[in-house]
Amino acid sequence: MVDHAHWKNGDVTIAPPPLGLLLDVDGPIASPVTRTIAIETITNDLVTLANQGIPVVFNTGRSDVFIRDQVVKPMLAAGLAMDARVFGVCEKGAVWFGATMTNFAGVQVDRNLALPDEIVADLRALFDARYSDTMFWDDGKHAMVSLEQRTDVTSGEFLPQRDRFAADAFDLLERNGVGAELGDRSSAHPVSVRIEPTVISTDIERVSLGKALGAERALSLLADSGPIPRLWRTVGDSRSDYGMADHLHANGFDVAHVDVRPADGIPDKPYRVITQGDLDNDEAGAEFLAHWVREFAG
């Protein structure tokens, strides 16, 4: 259980911020079509909130390079303050960094959470042999393997190949004695690796990685930089993103989860789940951020 008491900096007692944001990136922030922040108000509103002292943590399966180039650099260009409490937790908790001058201490990687080099090499050979016409290999990953839909390929072309690759990867791991899980399919070996297809990619990762681990990492980063908010909003576009709110709720925080793709089904949770009417993906994310900018402006 987390202590929500005020935070001390020397003799100065600092009250917690009124809100904390824990945000998935693909979907609510970056367009799943362009893979960039396509709605300008998203960047501006993130900067406005962060500069008002609201902690903002991006909790994503993306690489640190992607978050730096596609999210942090636009925020810095839009006037992000040097002492804003903005962090990136990447590769579902295996990689993390502070996004501003005050909090940056280099990119940190937990090597114990990385896939074995020989498995990565075998998966790369599988990709090169069969799948480079519809996907690209994310070279920025330190711990995971991710194959992403090429932007010149339609979803109709990609999704069947995504599923074939996931099945081939499962069989490859099985042949190498590595226990894997893929949806309802589970290896005969003790499971240590998860294969997770998404709307635009396939991630292969240690089962210990996930959005709950990312949330745990986020709280640790914030504890070292200032007071931790009592009130939280987590935002995501997939069922696995609920792990962020699950972790915060279990640790005594007042949390609600914002689902920007509720058409996939909303699970029964002990906390409030928010949707943005008929909006989805980054349009829903933009409306969510605009709401909080209006709240704090008043």
C-alpha positions in Angstrom: 0.0 0.0 0.0 1.4 3.4 -1.0 1.6 6.3 1.5 -0.2 9.2 0.1 1.1 11.7 2.7 2.7 15.0 1.7 6.2 14.8 0.4 9.2 16.5 2.0 12.0 18.3 0.2 14.3 19.2 3.0 12.2 21.3 5.4 9.6 22.1 2.8 6.4 20.0 2.7 4.9 19.6 -0.7 1.3 18.6 -1.3 0.5 15.9 -3.8 -0.7 17.1 -7.3 -4.5 16.9 -7.9 -4.1 14.3 -10.6 -1.8 11.8 -12.2 -1.9 10.5 -15.8 -0.7 7.0 -16.8 -1.1 6.8 -20.6 -0.8 4.1 -23.2 0.6 5.7 -26.4 -0.7 3.8 -29.5 -4.4 4.6 -29.8 -5.1 7.4 -27.2 -2.0 9.5 -28.0 -0.5 8.4 -31.3 -2.8 7.6 -34.3 -2.8 3.9 -35.1 -2.8 4.9 -38.8 0.0 7.4 -38.9 1.9 6.2 -35.8 2.5 9.8 -34.8 0.6 12.4 -32.8 -1.8 13.5 -35.6 -4.0 15.7 -33.5 -2.1 18.9 -32.5 -4.2 19.6 -29.4 -2.9 16.4 -27.8 0.6 17.6 -27.6 -0.4 21.1 -26.5 -2.7 19.8 -23.8 -0.2 17.3 -22.5 2.3 20.2 -22.1 -0.3 22.4 -20.4 -1.1 19.7 -17.9 2.5 18.7 -17.2 3.6 22.4 -16.8 0.8 22.8 -14.2 2.5 20.1 -12.1 0.4 17.1 -13.2 2.7 14.0 -13.5 2.4 12.4 -16.9 3.8 8.9 -17.5 3.7 7.1 -20.8 3.3 3.4 -20.1 3.8 1.6 -23.4 5.1 -1.3 -25.3 6.9 1.1 -27.6 10.6 1.6 -27.6 12.3 4.5 -25.9 13.4 5.8 -29.3 9.8 6.0 -30.5 8.6 7.8 -27.4 11.6 10.2 -27.6 11.1 11.1 -31.3 7.3 10.9 -31.6 6.1 12.1 -28.2 8.7 13.9 -26.1 10.4 16.0 -28.9 7.0 17.5 -29.9 6.3 18.2 -26.3 9.6 19.9 -25.8 9.0 22.0 -29.0 5.6 23.0 -27.6 7.2 24.4 -24.4 7.5 21.6 -21.9 9.1 22.9 -18.7 12.5 21.5 -17.8 11.2 20.4 -14.4 7.9 18.9 -15.6 7.4 15.4 -14.2 7.1 13.5 -17.5 8.5 10.0 -17.8 8.5 7.2 -20.4 8.1 3.6 -19.2 8.7 1.5 -22.4 8.6 -2.1 -23.4 5.9 -2.8 -20.8 8.1 -2.0 -17.8 11.6 -3.2 -19.0 12.9 0.3 -20.1 12.4 3.7 -18.5 13.6 7.3 -18.6 12.9 10.8 -17.5 11.7 13.0 -20.3 12.9 16.4 -19.0 16.3 17.8 -18.0 15.5 17.7 -14.3 14.5 14.0 -14.3 16.7 12.5 -17.1 19.4 10.1 -15.9 19.8 8.1 -19.1 17.7 5.3 -20.5 17.5 2.5 -18.0 17.1 -1.2 -19.0 16.3 -4.2 -16.8 18.4 -6.8 -18.7 16.9 -9.6 -16.6 13.6 -9.0 -18.4 15.1 -9.3 -21.9 14.5 -12.3 -24.2 17.6 -14.6 -24.7 19.8 -13.5 -27.7 19.5 -16.8 -29.4 15.7 -16.7 -29.4 15.8 -13.2 -30.8 18.1 -14.4 -33.5 15.8 -17.2 -34.4 12.8 -14.9 -34.5 14.7 -12.5 -36.7 15.5 -15.3 -39.2 11.8 -16.3 -39.3 10.8 -12.7 -40.0 13.4 -12.2 -42.7 12.4 -15.4 -44.4 8.6 -14.9 -44.5 7.2 -11.7 -43.2 9.2 -8.6 -44.3 6.7 -7.9 -47.1 3.9 -6.9 -44.6 5.8 -6.0 -41.4 9.0 -4.4 -40.1 11.3 -5.4 -37.3 11.5 -2.8 -34.5 15.3 -2.3 -34.0 14.7 0.0 -31.1 13.7 -2.7 -28.6 16.0 -3.8 -25.8 14.0 -6.5 -24.1 11.1 -7.5 -26.4 10.7 -8.5 -30.0 8.1 -6.5 -32.0 7.0 -6.8 -35.6 4.9 -3.9 -36.7 2.5 -3.5 -39.7 4.2 -1.5 -42.5 2.5 1.7 -43.3 2.1 0.8 -47.0 0.2 -2.3 -46.1 -3.5 -2.4 -45.4 -5.0 -4.0 -42.2 -6.7 -6.6 -44.5 -3.3 -7.6 -45.8 -1.5 -7.4 -42.4 -3.9 -9.2 -40.0 -3.8 -12.7 -41.6 0.0 -12.4 -41.8 0.2 -11.3 -38.2 -1.7 -14.4 -37.1 0.4 -16.7 -39.2 3.6 -15.1 -37.7 2.3 -15.5 -34.1 1.6 -19.2 -34.8 5.0 -19.7 -36.4 6.7 -18.0 -33.5 4.8 -20.2 -31.0 6.0 -23.3 -32.9 9.6 -22.0 -33.0 9.7 -21.4 -29.3 8.1 -24.8 -28.6 10.8 -26.5 -30.7 13.4 -24.7 -28.7 12.0 -25.8 -25.4 10.8 -22.3 -24.5 7.3 -22.3 -22.9 5.1 -19.7 -24.6 1.4 -18.6 -24.5 -0.6 -17.3 -27.3 -4.2 -16.4 -26.4 -5.7 -19.7 -25.2 -2.8 -21.7 -26.6 -0.2 -22.7 -24.0 3.0 -24.6 -24.3 3.7 -28.0 -22.8 6.8 -26.4 -21.3 6.7 -24.0 -18.3 5.5 -20.8 -19.8 8.0 -17.9 -19.7 7.2 -16.0 -22.9 4.0 -14.3 -24.1 3.1 -13.7 -27.8 0.7 -10.8 -27.9 -0.8 -9.8 -31.3 -2.2 -6.2 -31.4 -4.0 -4.1 -33.9 -0.8 -3.0 -35.6 1.9 -5.4 -34.3 2.9 -8.6 -32.6 4.9 -8.4 -29.4 7.0 -11.3 -28.0 8.0 -10.7 -24.4 8.7 -12.2 -21.0 5.4 -13.0 -19.2 6.6 -10.8 -16.3 6.3 -7.7 -18.5 3.0 -5.9 -18.8 1.1 -2.7 -18.1 0.9 -3.5 -14.3 4.7 -3.7 -14.1 4.8 -0.4 -16.1 2.5 1.2 -13.5 4.7 -0.1 -10.7 7.7 1.4 -12.4 5.9 4.7 -12.9 5.1 4.9 -9.2 8.7 4.3 -8.3 9.9 7.0 -10.7 7.4 9.5 -9.3 8.3 8.7 -5.7 11.9 9.7 -6.4 10.9 13.0 -8.0 8.1 14.4 -5.8 4.7 13.7 -4.2 2.5 11.0 -5.7 -1.1 12.0 -6.6 -4.0 10.3 -4.9 -6.3 10.6 -7.9 -5.4 8.9 -11.2 -6.6 8.4 -14.7 -5.2 5.6 -16.8 -5.9 5.6 -20.6 -5.6 2.8 -23.1 -7.0 1.1 -26.2 -6.7 -2.6 -25.3 -7.8 -5.0 -22.6 -4.2 -5.4 -21.4 -4.1 -1.6 -20.6 -6.6 -2.2 -17.7 -3.5 -3.6 -15.9 -2.5 0.0 -15.1 -5.7 0.7 -13.3 -5.7 -2.7 -11.7 -2.3 -2.0 -10.1 -3.2 1.5 -8.9 -6.5 0.3 -7.5 -4.8 -2.6 -5.6 -2.4 -0.1 -4.1 -5.1 2.2 -2.7 -5.3 4.9 -5.3 -8.5 6.5 -6.5 -8.4 5.5 -10.2 -10.7 5.4 -13.2 -9.7 3.9 -16.5 -10.4 5.6 -19.8 -11.0 3.0 -22.6 -10.6 4.6 -26.0 -11.6 1.5 -27.9 -14.6 0.1 -25.9 -16.0 -1.8 -28.9 -13.6 -4.6 -27.9 -15.6 -5.1 -24.8 -15.5 -3.5 -21.3 -14.5 -5.9 -18.5 -16.1 -5.9 -15.1 -13.8 -3.9 -12.8 -14.0 -2.6 -9.2 -13.3 1.0 -10.4 -15.0 3.3 -12.9 -14.5 2.8 -16.6 -14.9 5.9 -18.7 -15.6 6.2 -22.5 -15.7 9.2 -24.7 -19.1 8.8 -26.3 -18.8 7.8 -30.0 -15.1 8.9 -30.2 -12.3 6.3 -30.3 -8.5 6.1 -30.4 -6.7 9.5 -30.6 -9.9 11.4 -31.0 -11.1 10.0 -27.7 -7.6 10.7 -26.2 -7.8 14.3 -27.4 -11.2 14.9 -25.8 -10.0 13.3 -22.5 -7.0 15.6 -22.3 -9.1 18.7 -23.3 -11.5 17.9 -20.5 -8.8 18.1 -17.9 -7.3 21.2 -19.3 -10.8 22.8 -19.0 -11.1 21.5 -15.4 -7.8 23.0 -14.3 -8.4 26.3 -16.2 -11.6 26.9 -14.2 
